[in-house]
């Protein structure tokens, strides 16, 4: 269904322009091949697209480019009448659909091509982060290994091959945001994070990492990452041999970064938002802020008010423990006096952010390795504890944990376990419940329920193990 949405939105924006993406009519018909299991024959038939676009403005340009590419490689446009099933509904009776067929091999390839390049640059960004951590040349094999593991990681491959979602693009931008900060390129970092914020609302989950980075820069500015053929960089301190001007600039630390990062972020946001704001300035749905209503308020505050959307986390275990009853998924359910499940999840998430920040700061201080590790742990916590989380939130922590595991051997089991869990997380519709089932559908068998509970326990256990491994007393005992 996600692929159908993306191709319908892409087709619309290619015809009407990227700023018209929010004018896409709900239940617009598009031609598709229906599953034979549903009783349909080999001929395509019109099918209504359930949802209007609920993505921020930057995604509209991705859909527009995708639509243009689809029009280029597939020129066969067909006009087909609705089938007898849809004709039974008054709103579809006698209607036709004029479009390309949305689920052909060429359409799926078009949907995946941008994501494939995002996967490549995501893995390249992980390689650059590992290189920037400043280890001796003896460990240079870890850089290509990190690239290969990231590019071939099951969550990455399955997202591009099956889900075809923009999570690859978002994770890529977040990785490059941190990479550019480590390389003392705050303008590029601001552009990357500004693009991420305007691509998917989940980019806000990276803000705790940026706060930790800011605290590190306030104490000790990081030295610029060396080039591949140069001597590896050392700890985060200004280079000894540099001009007086460069020394003063490095001593600026956080202020020097903010004076470049924030304007670049703001300018990027303005350039992406302005065309949509101007085009929709007179629209009844928010006017100038229609892009905000559709891209942030709708997906975050209004759609799917459940504790978990097939995310194997704390709330999935709560769902199973309470008999897998759909009503227990309501995020507004009061579990403690005056506290709903959604509020409890927010408190647990906040506590996890504070605890992991304390552990990271004690373990690495202002070192960039601590930033990478915190990015992985904080994004994993965002999957485990808050309510209203879906399965692809799992994706965002993976590249940072892979990068951290190349320098922290105790985290190798965490990375391995989470890659295995991610393979089942991204394919739940093949074994847990039917793909077309509502989000509140319980597991289809006892075995599926038990397996999903084990996956949730492994994910929670991996987070706990990663945190415990950072306690100072345990590290000293391990060395002894």
C-alpha positions as CSV (number, residue, x, y, z in Angstrom):
1,X,0.0,0.0,0.0
2,X,2.9,2.4,0.7
3,X,4.2,1.8,-2.8
4,X,0.8,2.6,-4.2
5,X,0.7,5.9,-2.2
6,X,4.2,6.9,-3.4
7,X,3.6,6.2,-7.0
8,X,0.2,8.0,-7.0
9,X,1.7,11.0,-5.3
10,X,4.7,11.0,-7.6
11,X,2.4,10.8,-10.7
12,X,0.3,13.7,-9.4
13,X,3.3,15.9,-8.6
14,X,4.9,15.2,-11.9
15,X,1.8,16.4,-13.7
16,X,0.9,19.3,-11.5
17,X,4.2,20.3,-9.9
18,X,5.8,19.6,-6.5
19,X,3.9,22.5,-4.8
20,X,0.6,20.8,-5.7
21,X,1.3,17.6,-3.8
22,X,-1.1,18.6,-1.0
23,X,-3.9,19.0,-3.5
24,X,-3.8,15.3,-4.3
25,X,-7.4,14.1,-3.8
26,X,-8.1,11.3,-1.3
27,X,-9.3,8.1,-2.9
28,X,-8.0,9.1,-6.4
29,X,-8.1,6.1,-8.7
30,X,-4.9,4.7,-10.1
31,X,-4.5,1.5,-12.2
32,X,-2.9,-1.5,-10.5
33,X,-2.6,-5.2,-10.8
34,X,-4.6,-6.7,-8.0
35,X,-3.5,-9.9,-6.2
36,X,-4.9,-13.1,-7.6
37,X,-5.5,-14.3,-4.0
38,X,-8.2,-11.6,-3.8
39,X,-10.0,-13.1,-6.8
40,X,-8.7,-10.7,-9.5
41,X,-7.5,-11.7,-13.0
42,X,-4.3,-10.7,-14.8
43,X,-5.8,-7.5,-16.2
44,X,-5.1,-4.2,-14.3
45,X,-8.0,-2.4,-12.7
46,X,-8.5,1.0,-11.0
47,X,-8.0,1.2,-7.2
48,X,-8.5,4.1,-4.8
49,X,-5.5,5.6,-3.1
50,X,-6.6,5.8,0.6
51,X,-4.5,8.7,1.9
52,X,-3.6,12.2,0.8
53,X,0.1,13.2,1.1
54,X,1.2,13.6,4.7
55,X,4.9,14.3,4.2
56,X,6.8,17.6,4.7
57,X,7.8,19.8,1.7
58,X,11.2,18.3,0.9
59,X,9.6,14.9,0.3
60,X,7.4,16.6,-2.4
61,X,10.5,17.2,-4.5
62,X,11.5,13.6,-4.1
63,X,8.1,12.5,-5.3
64,X,8.2,15.0,-8.2
65,X,11.6,13.6,-9.4
66,X,10.4,10.1,-8.9
67,X,7.3,10.9,-11.0
68,X,9.3,12.5,-13.8
69,X,11.5,9.4,-13.9
70,X,8.4,7.2,-14.0
71,X,6.9,9.1,-16.9
72,X,10.2,8.8,-18.7
73,X,10.6,5.0,-18.5
74,X,6.9,4.1,-18.7
75,X,4.9,5.9,-21.4
76,X,1.9,3.5,-21.5
77,X,-1.0,5.4,-20.0
78,X,-4.3,3.4,-19.9
79,X,-7.9,4.4,-19.3
80,X,-9.8,1.7,-17.5
81,X,-13.3,1.5,-15.9
82,X,-13.7,0.5,-12.3
83,X,-14.5,-3.1,-11.6
84,X,-17.7,-4.4,-10.3
85,X,-16.4,-4.4,-6.7
86,X,-15.8,-0.6,-6.7
87,X,-18.9,0.0,-8.8
88,X,-21.0,-1.2,-5.8
89,X,-20.0,2.0,-4.0
90,X,-21.8,5.1,-5.1
91,X,-18.7,7.4,-5.1
92,X,-16.9,5.1,-7.6
93,X,-19.8,3.9,-9.8
94,X,-19.3,4.7,-13.5
95,X,-15.8,6.2,-13.0
96,X,-12.6,5.5,-14.9
97,X,-8.9,5.8,-14.1
98,X,-6.4,7.2,-16.6
99,X,-2.8,6.4,-15.4
100,X,0.2,4.2,-15.7
101,X,0.1,0.9,-13.9
102,X,1.5,1.6,-10.5
103,X,2.9,-1.8,-9.5
104,X,4.7,-3.1,-12.5
105,X,8.4,-4.0,-12.3
106,X,9.4,-0.7,-13.9
107,X,7.3,1.3,-11.4
108,X,8.9,-0.6,-8.5
109,X,12.3,0.0,-9.9
110,X,11.6,3.7,-10.2
111,X,10.4,3.8,-6.6
112,X,13.6,2.1,-5.5
113,X,16.3,3.9,-7.5
114,X,16.4,7.1,-5.3
115,X,16.5,4.9,-2.2
116,X,19.3,2.8,-3.7
117,X,21.5,5.9,-4.1
118,X,20.5,7.0,-0.6
119,X,21.6,3.6,0.7
120,X,25.0,4.1,-1.0
121,X,25.6,7.5,0.4
122,X,24.4,6.3,3.8
123,X,27.0,3.6,3.9
124,X,29.6,6.1,2.6
125,X,28.7,8.5,5.4
126,X,29.2,5.7,7.9
127,X,32.6,5.0,6.4
128,X,33.6,8.7,6.7
129,X,32.4,8.7,10.3
130,X,34.5,5.6,11.1
131,X,37.5,7.3,9.4
132,X,37.0,10.5,11.4
133,X,37.2,8.7,14.7
134,X,41.0,8.9,14.4
135,X,42.2,5.3,14.9
136,X,45.6,4.1,13.7
137,X,46.2,2.8,10.1
138,X,46.2,-0.7,11.5
139,X,42.4,-0.5,11.7
140,X,41.8,1.0,8.2
141,X,40.1,-2.3,7.2
142,X,37.2,-1.2,9.5
143,X,36.3,1.6,7.1
144,X,35.3,-0.6,4.1
145,X,33.9,-3.2,6.5
146,X,31.6,-0.5,8.0
147,X,30.5,0.5,4.4
148,X,29.7,-3.0,3.4
149,X,27.9,-3.9,6.6
150,X,25.8,-0.8,6.4
151,X,25.0,-1.1,2.7
152,X,24.1,-4.8,3.0
153,X,22.4,-4.6,6.5
154,X,19.0,-6.4,6.4
155,X,17.0,-3.3,7.6
156,X,18.6,-1.2,4.8
157,X,18.1,-3.8,2.0
158,X,14.6,-4.6,3.0
159,X,13.5,-1.0,3.3
160,X,14.6,-0.3,-0.2
161,X,13.6,-3.6,-1.7
162,X,10.2,-4.1,0.1
163,X,9.0,-1.0,1.8
164,X,10.5,1.6,-0.6
165,X,10.2,4.2,2.1
166,X,12.1,7.5,2.5
167,X,13.7,6.3,5.7
168,X,16.9,5.6,3.8
169,X,17.0,9.3,2.7
170,X,16.4,10.5,6.2
171,X,19.0,8.3,7.8
172,X,21.5,9.3,5.1
173,X,21.0,13.0,5.9
174,X,21.3,12.4,9.7
175,X,24.5,10.4,9.2
176,X,26.0,13.2,7.0
177,X,24.9,15.8,9.5
178,X,27.1,14.2,12.2
179,X,29.9,13.5,9.6
180,X,30.1,17.1,8.5
181,X,30.2,18.3,12.2
182,X,33.1,15.9,12.8
183,X,34.9,17.3,9.8
184,X,34.4,20.9,10.9
185,X,32.0,21.7,8.0
186,X,29.0,23.3,9.9
187,X,27.5,24.9,6.8
188,X,27.1,21.5,5.1
189,X,25.9,20.0,8.4
190,X,23.2,22.7,8.6
191,X,22.1,22.1,5.0
192,X,21.9,18.3,5.7
193,X,19.9,18.7,8.9
194,X,17.6,21.3,7.5
195,X,16.9,19.0,4.6
196,X,16.2,16.1,7.0
197,X,13.8,18.2,9.1
198,X,11.8,19.1,5.9
199,X,11.9,15.5,4.6
200,X,10.3,13.6,7.5
201,X,9.1,14.7,10.9
202,X,11.2,12.0,12.6
203,X,14.3,14.0,12.0
204,X,13.5,15.8,15.3
205,X,14.6,12.6,17.1
206,X,18.2,13.6,16.2
207,X,18.0,16.8,18.3
208,X,19.2,15.1,21.5
209,X,22.4,14.1,19.7
210,X,23.0,17.6,18.5
211,X,22.6,18.8,22.1
212,X,25.3,16.4,23.2
213,X,27.5,17.6,20.3
214,X,27.0,21.2,21.4
215,X,28.0,20.4,24.9
216,X,31.1,18.7,23.6
217,X,32.0,21.7,21.4
218,X,31.4,24.0,24.3
219,X,34.2,22.2,26.2
220,X,36.6,21.2,23.4
221,X,36.3,22.0,19.7
222,X,36.9,19.0,17.5
223,X,39.8,19.0,15.1
224,X,39.0,18.7,11.4
225,X,39.0,15.1,10.1
226,X,42.1,14.3,8.1
227,X,42.1,13.3,4.5
228,X,42.5,9.6,3.5
229,X,46.2,10.0,2.8
230,X,47.0,12.2,5.7
231,X,47.9,11.3,9.3
232,X,44.9,10.2,11.3
233,X,43.3,12.8,13.5
234,X,43.8,12.8,17.2
235,X,41.5,13.7,20.1
236,X,39.1,16.6,19.7
237,X,41.5,19.5,20.1
238,X,42.7,22.3,17.9
239,X,45.8,21.5,15.8
240,X,49.0,22.7,17.3
241,X,50.5,24.0,14.0
242,X,48.2,26.5,12.6
243,X,47.9,30.2,12.1
244,X,46.7,32.6,14.8
245,X,43.5,33.2,12.9
246,X,42.8,29.5,12.7
247,X,43.6,29.1,16.4
248,X,41.1,31.9,17.3
249,X,38.5,30.3,15.1
250,X,39.0,26.9,16.8
251,X,38.8,28.5,20.2
252,X,35.4,29.8,19.3
253,X,34.2,26.2,19.4
254,X,30.4,26.1,19.8
255,X,29.9,29.7,18.8
256,X,31.9,29.2,15.6
257,X,29.7,26.2,14.7
258,X,26.4,27.8,15.6
259,X,27.2,31.0,13.5
260,X,27.5,28.8,10.5
261,X,25.2,25.8,11.2
262,X,22.0,27.7,12.2
263,X,22.0,30.2,9.2
264,X,22.6,27.3,6.8
265,X,19.8,25.3,8.4
266,X,17.4,28.3,8.3
267,X,18.2,29.2,4.7
268,X,17.7,25.5,3.6
269,X,14.4,25.4,5.4
270,X,13.2,28.7,3.8
271,X,14.2,27.6,0.3
272,X,12.2,24.3,0.8
273,X,9.2,25.8,2.5
274,X,8.7,29.1,0.6
275,X,7.3,27.6,-2.7
276,X,4.7,25.6,-0.8
277,X,3.8,28.5,1.5
278,X,3.3,30.8,-1.4
279,X,1.4,28.3,-3.5
280,X,-1.0,27.5,-0.7
281,X,-1.3,30.9,0.9
282,X,-5.0,31.2,0.3
283,X,-6.0,27.6,0.9
284,X,-8.6,27.0,3.7
285,X,-6.4,24.2,5.2
286,X,-3.9,26.3,7.0
287,X,-3.0,28.8,4.3
288,X,0.7,29.7,4.5
289,X,1.1,26.8,7.0
290,X,-0.6,24.1,5.1
291,X,2.7,22.3,4.7
292,X,3.1,22.2,8.5
293,X,-0.5,20.9,9.0
294,X,0.0,18.1,6.5
295,X,3.6,17.2,7.1
296,X,3.8,17.4,10.9
297,X,0.5,17.9,12.7
298,X,-1.3,15.2,10.7
299,X,1.2,12.3,11.0
300,X,2.4,13.1,14.5
301,X,-0.7,14.4,16.3
302,X,-3.7,12.9,14.5
303,X,-3.0,9.7,12.5
304,X,-2.8,6.3,14.2
305,X,-3.1,7.2,17.9
306,X,-1.8,3.7,19.0
307,X,1.0,2.8,21.4
308,X,2.8,0.7,18.8
309,X,2.4,0.1,15.1
310,X,4.2,-3.3,14.7
311,X,7.2,-1.9,16.5
312,X,8.6,-4.7,18.7
313,X,9.3,-2.5,21.7
314,X,8.1,-2.0,25.3
315,X,4.5,-1.3,24.2
316,X,4.4,-4.4,22.0
317,X,5.2,-6.5,25.1
318,X,2.4,-4.6,26.9
319,X,0.1,-5.4,24.0
320,X,0.9,-9.1,24.1
321,X,0.7,-9.2,27.9
322,X,-2.8,-7.8,27.9
323,X,-4.1,-10.4,25.6
324,X,-3.5,-8.7,22.2
325,X,-6.8,-6.8,22.5
326,X,-7.0,-3.9,20.1
327,X,-8.4,-1.6,22.7
328,X,-5.2,-1.8,24.9
329,X,-3.2,-0.1,22.0
330,X,-4.9,3.2,22.7
331,X,-2.1,5.7,23.7
332,X,-4.7,7.6,25.7
333,X,-5.3,4.7,28.1
334,X,-4.6,5.7,31.7
335,X,-2.1,3.3,33.3
336,X,-1.1,5.3,36.4
337,X,-3.2,7.9,38.2
338,X,-3.3,10.9,35.8
339,X,-0.8,9.4,33.3
340,X,-1.6,7.9,30.0
341,X,0.5,5.3,28.1
342,X,1.7,8.1,25.8
343,X,2.8,10.2,28.7
344,X,4.5,7.2,30.4
345,X,6.3,6.5,27.2
346,X,7.5,10.1,26.9
347,X,8.8,10.0,30.5
348,X,10.7,6.7,29.9
349,X,12.2,8.1,26.7
350,X,13.3,11.3,28.5
351,X,14.8,9.2,31.3
352,X,16.7,7.0,28.7
353,X,18.1,10.1,27.0
354,X,19.4,11.5,30.3
355,X,20.9,8.2,31.5
356,X,22.6,7.5,28.2
357,X,23.9,11.0,28.0
358,X,25.4,10.7,31.5
359,X,27.0,7.4,30.6
360,X,28.4,8.7,27.3
361,X,29.8,11.8,28.9
362,X,31.5,9.8,31.6
363,X,32.9,7.3,29.2
364,X,34.1,9.5,26.4
365,X,33.8,13.1,27.5
366,X,33.9,15.3,24.4
367,X,35.3,12.7,22.0
368,X,33.4,12.2,18.7
369,X,33.1,8.5,19.4
370,X,30.7,9.5,22.2
371,X,28.6,11.5,19.8
372,X,28.3,8.5,17.5
373,X,27.5,6.2,20.3
374,X,24.9,8.5,21.7
375,X,23.3,8.9,18.3
376,X,22.8,5.2,18.1
377,X,21.5,4.8,21.7
378,X,19.2,7.8,21.6
379,X,17.6,6.7,18.3
380,X,17.2,3.2,19.6
381,X,15.5,4.6,22.7
382,X,13.2,6.5,20.4
383,X,12.1,3.2,19.0
384,X,11.8,1.4,22.3
385,X,9.9,3.7,24.7
386,X,7.7,6.3,23.2
387,X,4.1,5.5,22.0
388,X,2.9,5.8,18.4
389,X,6.1,4.3,16.9
390,X,6.1,2.2,13.8
391,X,8.5,-0.5,12.7
392,X,10.7,1.7,10.5
393,X,11.8,3.8,13.5
394,X,14.2,0.9,14.0
395,X,16.1,1.9,10.9
396,X,17.5,5.2,12.2
397,X,19.8,3.8,14.9
398,X,21.4,1.1,12.7
399,X,24.1,3.1,10.9
400,X,25.3,4.8,14.1
401,X,25.5,1.6,16.0
402,X,27.4,0.0,13.2
403,X,29.9,2.9,13.3
404,X,30.3,2.8,17.0
405,X,30.7,-1.0,17.1
406,X,33.8,-0.7,14.9
407,X,35.5,1.1,17.8
408,X,33.8,-0.5,20.7
409,X,34.1,-4.2,20.6
410,X,31.6,-4.8,23.4
411,X,28.9,-3.4,21.2
412,X,29.5,-6.0,18.4
413,X,26.9,-8.3,19.9
414,X,24.5,-5.4,20.0
415,X,25.0,-4.7,16.4
416,X,24.7,-8.3,15.3
417,X,21.5,-8.9,17.4
418,X,19.8,-5.7,16.1
419,X,20.6,-6.5,12.5
420,X,18.9,-9.9,13.0
421,X,15.9,-8.3,14.8
422,X,15.7,-5.7,12.0
423,X,15.3,-8.4,9.4
424,X,12.2,-9.7,11.1
425,X,11.0,-6.2,12.0
426,X,11.0,-5.0,8.4
427,X,9.2,-8.2,7.2
428,X,6.5,-8.5,9.9
429,X,3.7,-8.6,7.2
430,X,5.1,-11.9,5.9
431,X,4.8,-13.8,9.2
432,X,3.1,-11.7,11.9
433,X,-0.2,-10.5,10.4
434,X,-1.5,-10.2,6.8
435,X,-0.1,-7.1,5.0
436,X,-3.6,-5.6,4.5
437,X,-4.7,-6.1,8.1
438,X,-5.5,-3.0,10.2
439,X,-2.7,-1.8,12.5
440,X,-4.4,-3.1,15.6
441,X,-4.6,-6.6,14.3
442,X,-3.2,-9.2,16.8
443,X,-0.6,-11.8,15.8
444,X,-2.1,-14.5,13.6
445,X,-0.8,-17.4,15.7
446,X,0.7,-18.2,19.1
447,X,4.0,-18.9,17.5
448,X,4.1,-15.5,15.8
449,X,3.2,-13.8,19.1
450,X,6.0,-15.6,21.0
451,X,8.5,-14.9,18.3
452,X,7.6,-11.2,18.2
453,X,7.9,-11.1,22.0
454,X,11.4,-12.6,21.8
455,X,12.4,-10.0,19.3
456,X,11.1,-7.2,21.5
457,X,12.9,-8.7,24.5
458,X,16.2,-8.9,22.5
459,X,15.9,-5.3,21.4
460,X,15.3,-4.1,25.0
461,X,18.1,-6.4,26.2
462,X,20.5,-5.0,23.6
463,X,19.8,-1.4,24.8
464,X,20.3,-2.4,28.4
465,X,23.5,-4.3,27.7
466,X,24.9,-1.4,25.7
467,X,24.2,1.0,28.6
468,X,25.5,-1.4,31.2
469,X,28.8,-1.9,29.3
470,X,29.5,1.8,29.7
471,X,29.4,1.8,33.5
472,X,32.9,2.6,34.8
473,X,33.1,-0.1,37.5
474,X,32.2,-2.8,35.0
475,X,34.8,-1.6,32.6
476,X,37.5,-1.8,35.2
477,X,36.4,-5.3,36.2
478,X,36.6,-6.4,32.6
479,X,40.1,-5.1,32.3
480,X,41.2,-6.8,35.5
